[in-house]
């Protein structure tokens, strides 16, 4: 549901996100709630960990929910230290070894959310990890600091998941308590909608929001997505937009931590180019963003990739913004990245790719789609 009266601050990369997050945690008086897929104990992770411990020691209720796969190497001594300091720490579907892997364990907590005193929220794609984790090429990503009535939606989603994970651990329904509650008082004039993806009532909410915006686009679509393996419905929506005169630009990974994923994504390059879609590969750093702008007043920032794992399996969270000022700011940021850090892909570039590499791309793309179908989650035909 679209909620008005918010104040939204776009945060580009960790250099803007982590100072804002740390300042909010340092000022917390009642409650800090943080979810992350990855939490590395590098310099940035240590700063966040120290801030959480300091908050807990001064009497703030601190809840930390980490994904059991993304944080499978989180040191046990660090986890025990957090708990001794008063931080409530749980892992979502902790790994139990490959021999015990089941289909349902492919569902991961991929959300990156924070909530302080039910007053300030953070939504985006930034894990708790240094921007420089890939070496000299910094990670490129976004988050949004959220204040206003839409925070109530974030509060409800985070509390519900914490309750579910705690229930699964204890085997009984725990009492969560009301604690501090969000205010519905307007603090700004920006409209936003908080969307989650889960396997119950919100299986396709994020995908539907994308498809609706793409389907009604009149002038421009810029979509930056780290892991882009769209299904037929999403591909067709982009191509139909290009056919009716919308300028469609895809910002894709050029420098990647998953070379097979990049190879699979390239299977679609010729199809998109043949239908008038512009493709840019980002080489100035490690593209981790999951954002888009459509025309003058639609934007989204979040954790959801456009691939089967995000759209069919993982728990995700995106903020959809209907505000021209915010959309213009995100568009300007993306255009700077395109101008200074990308290579445009042309048909001539594809012709220079060896046939065996093109074959490998096609095989990998279809292998991902088939593998997802075999899990039983592909009925939505994303």
Secondary structure, 3 states (H helix, E strand, C coil): CCEEEEEEEEEEHHHHHHHHHHHHHHCCCCEEEEEECCECCCHHHHHHHHHHHHHHHCCCEEEEEEECCCCCCCCHHHHHHHHHCCCEEEEECCCCCHHHCCHHHHCCECCEEEEECCCEEEEECCCECCHHHHCCCCEECEEEEEECCCHHHHHHHHHHHHHHHHHHHHCCCCCCCCCCCCCCCCCCCEEEEEEEECCCCCCCHHHHHHHHHHHHCCCEEEEEECCECCCHHHHHHHHHHHHCCCEEEEEEEEECCCHHHHHHHHHHHHHHHHCCCEEEEEEEEEECCEEEEECCCEEEEECCCECHHHHHHCEEEEEEEECHHHHHHHHHHHHHHHHHHEEEECHHHHHCCCHHHHHHHHHHHHHHHHHHHHCCCHHHCC
